[in-house]
Amino acid sequence: MTFLRLRSATALCGTLIAFTALPALAQEAVTEVVITARKKPEPLAKAPISVAVVTGDQMRGAGAYDLKDMQLLTPSLLITSTANEAQTTARLRGVGTVGDNPGLESSVGVVIDGVVRARTATAMSDLGQVERVEILKGPQTSLFGKGASAGVIQVVSRAPGFQPVQTLELTAGDHGTYAVDAFVSGPLSERLAGSLSLVHRQRDGQYDIQTGDGPRSETRDGDQNYYSGRGQLLYMAGDRLKVRLIADYTKRDEHCCAGTAVSVGAAAAYIDRLSVGDGVVKAADIHDRQAWLNRSTAQAIIDQGLSVETHARLTDSVELTAITAVRRYDHKQGYDADFSGADIYYREPSGAFGNRFETLSQEVRLSGDTGTLDWLVGAYLSSEDLTRHDQYIYGVDFEPYLGLILTSGANINRVSELTGLAVGQSYVAGQGAADVHHQRERNAALFTNLDWDITPDVSAVLGLRYNRQTKTLLSSYSNSDNGIACAAAQAKGSASLGTLCQSFSNPAFNRLVLGQRMSDEAVTGTLKLSWQVTDKVLTYVSAARGWKGGGFNLDREQTATYAADTNTSFAPETVTAYEAGLKGRWWNGRLALDAAAFHQKFKDFQLNTFLGTTFLVTSVPELTSRGVEAEARLRLRNGWRFVTGATYAESQFGPDIVSGLPRLTDARASFAPKWSVTAQVDYSRDLFGLDFDASLDARYNSDYNTGSDLAPIKIQPAYTLANGRLTFARKDGSVALDIWGQNLTDEDYYQVVFSAPMQTGTFNAFMGQPRTLGVTLRLKR
């Protein structure tokens, strides 16, 4: 039904366009957006690459503040979060890396102001004042940093200007939504300009929490509370030298993330016996947004960095670019691992669970133009130090809960019988596992890109990159109780070792220190041919080879005999991609069409899957993503603007059997809807002496599975999201009032459905945001 409504609306829009287009298009040209997707400025219409561009004005009109908000504006992009904001995954054309394990790098890279971010999650903050966001689809490993086997999201923030600008935005809405966004920019001297952006946003939690046994007292979860600042200095000496210094800082103190029940299994009765009141919901209803958590889910994130970008024109045709950056990302998190009101097991928010990334990068490029040849050569160096703390602590209900699930509720003391230890002494409350992983990664690359005009209308592009990556890992494992329950059960030859000897309770990890090292190197590149068929139509074909380095699972791995697995490495991910595209501009640029057909074949696709208590990191032998995509834009002289895009993608695993994941064979990949469609409609006119603007943004996704194991219960049915905004502004832009709504139809949809830990038959979901209505007052001078 949703699809039929969307199709009807699309047909209606098409009819409207047909009646109004001819008289409305005869007026001044639309300025083509300039992009830097190929490390040089060029009009979008002339770039032989599939890239979606969202300008800062479009973002402000859609109320988009971070990368997640971009999903409504481009159909190929899908971004989801799981147990916290540090576990966020971006996907393009149905391909991306699950972000729950920091040992895996992102297949979709994120670059902000020329600086590669360590993982997708480290870019999940307010973007501030943005000039544009470029979404580059397909492998981009010939020009961009490291990884990026499936694409790149490139954010270009607004640079300081030499014309004074001051803006202030005040936002208020339901669910306790409140925001202040201030920006100032202007000259500091004849050659120096500066800008400062300050943002604070907050929102009440979207879940009502039943706290069960406690000690948790917070009854809301999924809130928002962060501060972000970005300061910039821009020095310009004519057209010969430009230096841009950027410093940014973001601090988040929030509670995230509860999971609401999708289905309830038999184990719920055992949890109820152990908890105060109900331990879990009796009848699953995702619309209620209720969850049961007795432990804290407080999360604290600090993200900060400094970069210097220098452009020096050495001659009239040769330019040197250098980007130096240092960044640090700290995350710590509390976690109720059983997602119930019983006190089974958990992680503390004190810092024993979390990640720290410390990165240093240097990129140097030399580029020039000989008339028929645009050339670029460069080098990239990066250093990444990752520290991961992991923790599992037994609650007072852990041991009796195991007894109940081992005997179908008949014997609460069954664990004591299996271990021979006194009741309550097998898994003592407050004891558990505490691990620390220190990973050091060093990257070096040399790259070149040559753009040769064979004829005035035909060009060839060759891009090559040599990559070398080295990773060393030192893991320190410990069990504060020495894994006494598992050891005792093994000594007695007891049954049920699969339950009693989970990896976090296994004595094989007692005071274990494990070192691992791996080195990868690869040559990647791209070859393109483009043909300017007419002055209005460009076509191109391309072939590309992408690569993402291997790594280590930063989690415990044990063998079938309960020994510690001393090799947690996984192989590099490679992709071979082919693409054919067309870009057309008509009626002075007022009608634009960008379309492409693609075929991408991944080898050793890196997949992270939650198995109920631990994560399995594996390499899937084959994943193929193929399909077509198109984006059209139309601006009419009567105030109407239409933007629509559609992606049809078949993302399919190969015929190989994947150990532990039987459903993957010849199956569609998770988070890969066959159809994604976006539509944006804007209307502007004069109204009572004011500038009036109305906009509606919508996205439709066909059904897709939200679980890496492809369990049928994890399917998200087809759904449509819509945001809307009405704006009333003074003619000089000094005052504007926005009345806005997000998720206007209050669609309840899953981000991720997951198996409730140690609760067979119970599944929970991390939900998308509910409907939010509000107003924004914008002041400018």
N, C-alpha and C positions, 0 to 999 in steps of 0.2 A: 504493500500500500504506500509506504514512504517513497519507494522508487517511482511508483506511478504518479504521485503528487509532484515529485521533482521533475519527471519527464514532462508533465503537463505544464509546469511553470516554465521550463525551458522552451517548450513550444510557444507559449504565450509571449515570452521575451523575444523569440525569433520573429513572431508576427509583428510585434511592436517595432522591432528594428526595421523590418521590411517596409513598413508604412512610413517610417520617419527618416530613414537613412539618407535617401537621395537629396532632399532639400536641405538636410541638416549638415551634410558633410562639406559643403563648399565654403570653407573659411580657412583661417590661418593654420599653418602646420603645427603639429605636436612635436615638441622637442624629444628626440630619442634619448633614452637613458644611456649613460656611459658606464661600462662595467670594467672590472680589472680581473676577471676570471682567469685570464691568461697572463697575469703579472704585468699587464700593460693596459693603459686606457684605450677603449675602443667602443664604438656604438654596439648595443646589444644586437641590432639587426645585421651587423657585419661579422659577428663572432661565430665561427663554425663549431659550436658546442651547445649541448642542451643545458640551459640554465634558466631558472625562474628568478625573477628579480622583484623584490618588494621594497618600495621606497619608504623613506621615513614618513612622508605624508600619508601614504597608504596605511602604514602601521598606526599612526596617530588616529586616522579616521576609523580604523577597526578596533581601537582600544587595545592594541597588541603591545606588550611590554617585554616579554621574554620569548625565547625560542619556541616554547610550547604553544604560544598564541599564534605562531606562524602557520600552524596546521590548517587553519580555516582559509588561508590565503594561497596555498599551493597544494595541488592534489597528490603529488608524489611523496610528500613528507608525512611521517607518522612518528610521534614522540610519546613515550610512556614512562612512568615512574612506578617503582614497586615499594619496598619497605621503607625507603627514605629518599630524600632528594638527591643523595649521593649515588643512587642506583637508578639512573635514567638512561634510556636508550633512544637513539634516533635511527630511523629507517628511511631509505629511499628505494623506490621501486620494489618494495617488499623485502629488502635486505638490510640487516643491521645486527649489531652485536649486543646480546643481553648484558646489561650493565651491572649485574649483582656482584660480580667478582672483579676487583680492580686489576687482577692479573691479565685480563683480556683488554686489549686496546679496541678502540671504536672503529668499525668499518666505515662509518660516516664521520669524518673528521670535522672539527669545529675550529675555525680560524677567526680571531677577533683582532682587527687592526693589524693584520699580518703576522700575528703570533698564534702558533698552534697550541691549543689547549690539551692538557694531558688526557682527559676523558670527556665524554659528552656532559657528564654531570657537573664538571668543573666550570661549565659555561651556563649553568642554569640560574642566572640571576638577572636582575633588571638591566636591560641594555642601554638605558638612558637615552640621550639624544642620538638618533641613528640617521645616517644619510641613506643607507640602503642595506639590504640583505640579499646576497646572491646564493642561490641553491644550485650547486653544480652536480649534475647527475651522472652516474657512472664513475669508473675508476679515475682518480686524479693524482696518482702517485708519481707522475713525471714532473710535476711542478710544486706540489704542496707537501712540505714537511715529511711526515711518516704516516704509514697506514693509508687511510682514505681509499680503501679498495672498492667501496660502494658509492662514494661521493664526498662532497665537502659543503658545509654551510659556512659561508664567509660573511662576516659582519663588518661593515665599515661605519664607524661612528662619525658623528659630525665634528669636523675640525674647527678650531677657533677661527673667528673671522675678524677682519679689521673694521667692520661696521658694528657698533654697539648693539647688543641684543640682550634683553632680560625677559624671562618668562617665569610664570608661577602657575602651577596647576594644583587645585584642591579638589579631592574626590571623596565622596561619601556614598555608601550604598548599604543594602541589607546584608545580613550575615556579619555585621560589624565591620564592613569594609571601610577603610579609611586610607588615604594616601596624600602625601605632599611631594611635589616634584618641582624643584627649582633649578633654573639654568641661567647662567650669565656668561656672556662672551663679548670680547672687544679688544681694542688695541691697548698695549702697555707701553709701546714706543713706536717709532716709525717702522721698525722691522720685526717687532715682537707682538704677538697676540696671545691671549690666554682665554681659557674657559673653565668653568666649574659647574658640575652637575651633581645635585644632592637629591636623594630619593629616600622616602620612608613609606613602606606599605604594610598594612596589617589587615587581618581578616579572622573572624572567629572560626573555630573548627567546624568541619562539615559532618562529623560523626558524634552521636550521643554515646557516651561510654558508661557501661556498667562496670564498676571497679571490683566487684567480687570480693576476694579475700584481702585486697589491698597489698601493700601500703599505698598504692596509687590513690591520689585524691583528685586529680584533674579529670573532669567529666566531659571534656571535649577533646577532639583529636582532628588532625588535618588542618591546623590553623596556619596562618601566615604572619610573620613578623620579621621584617628585615630592614636594614639600613644600607645604602649603597652610595658611594661617592666616586666621581671620576674627575680628575683635574688634568688639563692639557696646556702645554705651551707650544707655540708655533713660531719658529724663526724663519724669515724669508729674506734672502739677499738677491733681489731681482728674480730672474728665472734661472740663476746659476746654483743656488743652494737653498735647500729647504730642510729644516730639522724639526721633528715633532716628538715631543716628550709627553708620555701618558702615564699617569699613576692612578690606580683604582683600588678600592677597598670595599668589600661587602661583608656584613655580619648578619647571620641568621640565628635566631633563638625561637624554635618552634617545637611542635609535637607532631610526629609523623612516623609511621602511618598505620592506622587501624585498617583491618579488613572486615568487611561485612559479609555475613554468611550467604552463600549461594545454595548450598544444600547441607543437611545435617545428617551425620552417620550415627551408628550405634554407640560409638565411644562417647557421645554427648551425655548419655546417662551416667557414665562413670565420672565424668567431670562434674556433673551436678552433685553427685554424692560427696565430692571432696571440697566443694566451694560453698561459700555463704550465698544462699539464694540460688538463682539459676547461674550455671557456669557458662552456658552458651545459649543462644536464642533457641526457642522451641520450634518455631516455624520460620524458615528462611524467607525474608522479604527485603530485597535490596532497596526498595523505595523508602523504607524506614530509616536507613543509614544508621543503624544501631550496631554496636560492637561491644565485646567483652574483653577487657584488659585489666589485669590487677597490678601490672608493673608499668614503670615509666617508659614513654616513648619520646622523651625529650631529645631533641637534636640541636647541636651547635655547629655552625659552619662559619669559618673565616676564609675568605678568598681575597688575595691581594697580589698586586703585581706592578712592575715598572718596565716600560719599554721605551726605546729610542729608535726612531726611524729617520734615516738620513738619505736625501736625494741630492746628488751633486752632478751637475752637468759638466762633464770634462771637456767636451768639444760640442760643436753644434749638433752632432749626430750620435754622441756616445754619452751614456748616463750611468752613474754608479749608485746603487741602492744598498743600504745596509740596515738590518733590523736586529737589535740586541734586546733581549728580554729576560727578566728573571721573575718567577712566580712562585707562590706558595699557597697551598690549599690544605686546610685542616678541617677534619670532620670527626665528630664523636657523637655517639648515639646510644640511647637506651632502647631496649627491645624486649617485648613480651613474646618470647619465641613460640608459645603454645596458643596465642590468640584466644585466651579464655579467662574466665574469672577465677579459675583454680591457680594455685601457685606451683606450677610444674617446672618450667625452666625459663631462664631469662638472661639478659645482658644488662649491665649497669651503664648509666649515662655518664660515668665519671671519666671516661677516656679509655677504658679497657677494650672497647669495641669502636673502631673507626679507622680512618685512613689519613695519611699525610702525603702530599705530593710536593716536592721541591724541584723545580725545573729551571734550567738555564739554556737558552738557545741563541744561536747566531746565524743569520742568513746574510749572504753577500751576493749581489747580482750585478753583472755588467751587461748592458743592453745597448743596441745601436741599430741604425737604419742606413743601408747603402743605396736606397732607392727601390730596388727590386727585392731586397732581402732584409727582413727584420730578424735580428739575431739576439739571443740571450744566453749567457752562460752564468753559472752560479754554484755556490757551495752552501751546504747546510750542516750545522753541527748542533747537537742537543744532548743535554744531560738530564736524566730523570732519576731522582731518588724517591722511592716509594716505601713508606712504612705502614704496614697493616697490623693492627691489633685485633685479635679475635678472642671471644670469650663465650663460654656456656656455664651457667651456674644452676645447680639443682635447687629447686624450691622444696618446701616442706611436703608437697604433694607428689613429687616425682616418683619416689619409691612405691607408695601405695597405688599410684595410677598405673605403673607398669604391672603391678600385681593384678589389677582389675582387667587390663586388656589381655594379659596372658591367660586368664581363666574365664574370659567372657563375663566378668563381674562376680565370679563365685568366691574368690579368695583374695582378699586385699593384702595378705601377707605372703603371697606366693614367691616374691623375690627372695625373702629370707630363707625359704626352703631350698631354693635353687643355689644360693651362695653359701649357706651354712652360717651366715653372720646373723647377729641379733637383729630383731625387727628395728628398722630405722637406722641401721648402721651400714647398709650397702651403699646408699646414695645420701650422704648427710647433707642437709640443707646448708647452703652457703659454700659448699665445695664445688669443684668442677674443673673445666679446662681453661687454660690461658695461653695463647700462642702469640708470637711476634714474628712477622716476616719483614725482612729488609731486602728490597730488590733495587739493584742499581742497573740502569740502562744507559748505554752510550750509543749514539747514532751519528753517522757521518754519511754525507751524500754529495755527489757531483751531478749537475744536471745542465741540460741545454735545451733550447727550443728555437727552431729555425722556421721562419715563415717566408716562403719564396713565391713571389708573383711570377708564375710561369708565363702568363699572358696578362693583359689588363683585366681579364675576367676569370681566370683560373689560377688558383693558388694551391700550394702544397705545404703542409706543416709536418715537421718531424720533431718529436720530443723524446729525449732519452734521459734516464736517470740511473746512476749506480748507487745502490744503497748498501750500507754495512751496519749491522746492529749487533751489539753484545749485551747480554743480560747475565747478571750474577745474582743469586738468591741465597740468603742465609735465613733459615727458618729455625726458630726455637720453640719447641713444644713442651708443655708441662701439664700435669694433672695434680691439683692440690691434694687430692685424696689417693694419689698413685693408682687410680683405676681399680680399687680393691674389689668392687663387686664383680667386674668382668674377670679379674684374675682368679677370684675364689670360684666362680662358676666354671672357668676353664679347668681349674685344678680338680674339681669334682666331676668333670665330664658331663656337666648339666646340659639339658636341652635349652632351647630358646636363646642361644648365644647371639643370634641375629638381633634380638631386642636388647639383651643385657650388655652387649659389646658394641654399641654405637661408637663411631670414631671418636666422639668427644669424651667417651668414658673408657677408652681402650688403653691398658697399661703399656702397650707397645710404644706409646708416645711419651712415656715418662722421661722427662729430662733429655729428650731426643733433640739433637742439633744436627741439622741437615743442610748441606751446601750443594748447590747446583749451578751449572753454568752452560750457556749456549750462545752460539754465534750464527748469524744468518747473513747472507748477502744475496743480492738479486739485482738484475737489470730490468727496469721497467721502461715503458715508453708508449708513444702514440704516433700514428700516422694518419693524416687527414688530407682529403682533397675537397676543395670547395669551388663552386662555380656560380658566379654572379650571372644568372640566366638573363635577367633584365635589371634595370636600375631599381626595380621594386622587389625582386625575388632572388634569394640566395639559397642554394642547395649544397649539401655536403655529405660525405661519407667518411667514416673513421673506423680504425681498429686500435685497440688499446690493450695493454697488458698491465694489470694491477697486482699489488703485493701488500700484505700486512705481515709483519714478523711474528714468529712463534713466541711462546712464553711459558709461564708456569701457573698452575692452579694454586692460588693462595688460600687453600683450604686443606683440611686433612683428607688424605686418601689412604684407604686400607685395602688389603687383598682379601680374597675369599677365605683365607686361613687366619684372618685377623692380624696379620703382620702389617707394619707400617710400610706403605708404598714409598720407596725412596726416589722414584722418578715421577714427578708430577708435570712434566713438560708436555706441550702440545705443539704441533707442526705449524709452519707458516701457512697463511691463507693466500691463494693466488686466484686471479680472475682474468679471463680473456673476454673482451667485450667488442661488439660490433654495433655500429649505429649509423643510421641514415636520417638526415633531417632537412627541413625546409623552413625558411623564414621569409615572410612576405609583409610588405608595408604598402598600403594604398591610401588614396585620398589624403595626401600630405601627412601621412603617418597616423591618421585618425583611426584607421582600421589596421590591426596588426594580427598576424597569425604565426605562431611558432609551433612546429610539430616535429616529432621524431619517432622512429621505430628502433627498438633496441633488442639485443640478445647478449646476455651476460652469463658466462659459465664459471662458477666458482669451484675450486678444488680445495679439499681440506678446510671446508667452512667451519669456523670456530663457533661452537655452540655451548652455552651454559644452561644447565637444566636443574631445577630444584626437585629433589627426589623425596621430599617429605621431612628429612632431617638434615641432609647435606646437599651440596651442589656437585653435579657431575659436569666436568669440562671435557668435551670430546671434539674430535675433528670429523665432520660429516664428509664422506668422500666427494659428494657432488651436490651442487645446488645450481639450478638454472633459473634465471629471471629473464623473461622475454615479454614484449608487449609493445604498445604504442601509447603516445601521450601527445597532448595538444593544449595550447593556451591561446585564447583570442581576446583581443581588447578593442573596444569601440567607444569613441568619444563623439557625442553629437553636440551641435551648436545650441540646442535648446536646453542644455543643462544636464543631459543624461550621460552617464558613463557606465559601460558594461564590461566586466572582466569575467571570463569563465575558463575553466581548465578541466581536463579529464585525463585520467591514466587508467589504462587497462593493462594489468600485469599478471602473468602466470609465473609464480615463484614456486618451483617444484624441486623436491629432493629426488635424487637418483634411485636406481634399483638396489643399491647396496643395503645390506642389513647392518644397522647401527646397534652395537651392543648396549643393552639396557634401555633402548628407545625403539621398540618394534614398530610403532605407528609411523615412523618417519619414512619408511620405504615407499617410494613412488607417491609421496603425499605432498600436498601444498604446505608450504612453510608457514610458521606462525606469524601473526601480525602482517599478513599479506593479503589484503582484500583484492579481489579481482578488479573491482571498479572503485575508483575514488574520483569524485566530481566536486569542484568548487565553483561558486558563483558569487560575484559581487556586483551590486547595483547601487549607483550613487545618483542622486538628483540634487541639483543646485539651482537656486533662483533668488531673486529679490523678494522680500516679504516684509511689509510694514517698515521699509527703510533699513532692513537688516539683511545680511547674507544668511540664507537658510540652506541647510544641507541635510539630506536624509540618506542613510546608507543601510544596506542589508547585506550581510556576509553569511554564506551557508556552505556546509560541506556534507556530502553524502559518502558513506563507506558501505560497500556490500559486506556480507558476513565474513568473519575471519576468526581463526583460533588464537587465543591469547596465551596459550601455554606452549613451552618448548617441547613438551612431550606429546602434544596434540591430543590430549584426552578430550573426548567429545563434549563433556560438560563445560569445557573452557571456551566454547564458541561464543563470540559476541555477535548477535544477530545484526542485520543491516540497520543503520540508524542515520539520522540527519541532525546536525547541529546548526544553529543559527544565532548570530549576534546582530543587533541593530543599534542605530545611533541617530539622534536628531540634534542638529547644531544650530544655534542662533548666535550670530556674531555681528559686531559693529563693522562698518565698512573698512575702517582702518586696521581691523584685526586686534585692537587693543583689549577687547573684552569678548569672550565667547562662553556660551553655556552649552554643555553637552548633556543630553538625557539618553542614557544607554542601557542596554540589556545584554547579558551574555547567557548563552544556552536558553534562548527565549522560550522554547517549548518544554523546558525542564526535563530534558532527556536523561534517563538513567542508563549509563553505559559503563562497561568495564574498561579499566586500563589493563589490568592483569587479573586472571583467575588462577589461584594456586591451591595446592593440597594443604589443608590444615595440618601442621606438623604432628605426627604420631596419632592422627585421628582418621582412621580409614573411613572413607565415605563422606567426610566433611570437607567442603571446599569453600574458600573465602575469596573475596574480590577486593582489589583496590579500585575505587570508583573514580570516574571523572567528576569534574566540578558541577554542582547543581546550578539552577538558574540564579542569577544575581542581577539586580536592578540598582541603578544609581545615577548620580549626577556628577559632573565635573565642571568646575569653573576655571577658565583659562584666562590669564592676564599676560599682556605683552606690551613692551615699550622699547 
